[in-house]
Amino acid sequence: MQWYQALLVIKTFNSDAPITVGELAEQLRIRHHSAVGLVSRLSAAKLVRRQQDAGDRRRSLLLMTAAGERCLADLAAAHLERLREIGDSFLKPFRVQP
């Protein structure tokens, strides 16, 4: 679940530049060192890649790979399907029959 949330934040972060590890930590409301570990696992899985910030070499910018894009799309489709299933069963008792 945390991988999905991280990929979603990386994909949708509103900025002119890629998101940094610190910004990811802030968005996920986790500590910086936890975000570093999460990014390391995502990077090892080839879902994101780090790029050194040219303006500040201490910062890592996060870029989603093609594999990360596919993974996020697959997870989003699966979650949407599950929400449709849950929604139908949840709303069924409240529907008014003609």
N, C-alpha and C positions, 0 to 999 in steps of 0.2 A: 504494500500500500504506500509506503514512504517513497519508493522508487517512482510510482505513478504520480504522486503529488509533486515530487521534485521535477520530473519531466514536464508536467503541466505548467509549473511555475517558470521553468526555463523557456518553454515554448511561448508563453503568453506574457512574459515580463514586458511592461511598457517602458521602453527606453530606446534611445538612438543607438546605444551600444549593447553588446551582450551583457548578461547578468554576471555579477561577480559572486564568488563563494560567500562573501559576507552578506550580500543582498539576498542570496538564496537562504542563508541561515535566518535572516530577518523575516523573510516572507513565510518560511515554514515554522517560525517561532521555535527554533532550536539553537543551541550554542554553536559558535563558529567551529569548534573542533569536531562536533558531531556532523556538521555540514561537510567538513573536509573529508571525513571518513565516508560519508554517503557519496560524495563526488568521486572518491577513489574507487568505490565499488561500481558506480555507474560507468566510470572510465574503463575499468577492467573488463566490464561487460560490453565495451565499445558502443555505449548508448550516448555518451557525451565525450567531448574532448576539451582539454584545458588549453588555453592560449594565453601566453604572458601578455599583460597589458603593456603596450609600447610606451605609454606615458608614465606608468608606475610599475616597475618590474616586480614589485612585491605582490601585486594583485594578479589573480588568475581570472580570466574571463571564461565563461562556459558556453560552449557551442554544441548544439545537438547534432548528432551524426544522422545519416540516412537510416541506420538501424534503429536509432532512438526515435526518429519520426515514425517509422513503421510500428515499433513497439507501442508508442503512445496511441496511434490510430487504432491498433488492434485492441488495446485495453479500453479505450473510449467506446468502441463498438460493443464490446462485451458488457461494459457497465451500463450502456444505454439499453441493451436488450434485457438485462436483469432488472433495471428500473421499470421498464415497460411491463415485465411479468409481475413485479411486486405492485406496481401501480394498479394494474387491472384487478388483481386479487384484493388489494386494499380498498379500492373504490367500489367494488361490486355491491356490497351491502347498502351503499348510499345512493345508488342509481335509482331513479324513478322509472318505473315501468309504465309505458303508455296504456 
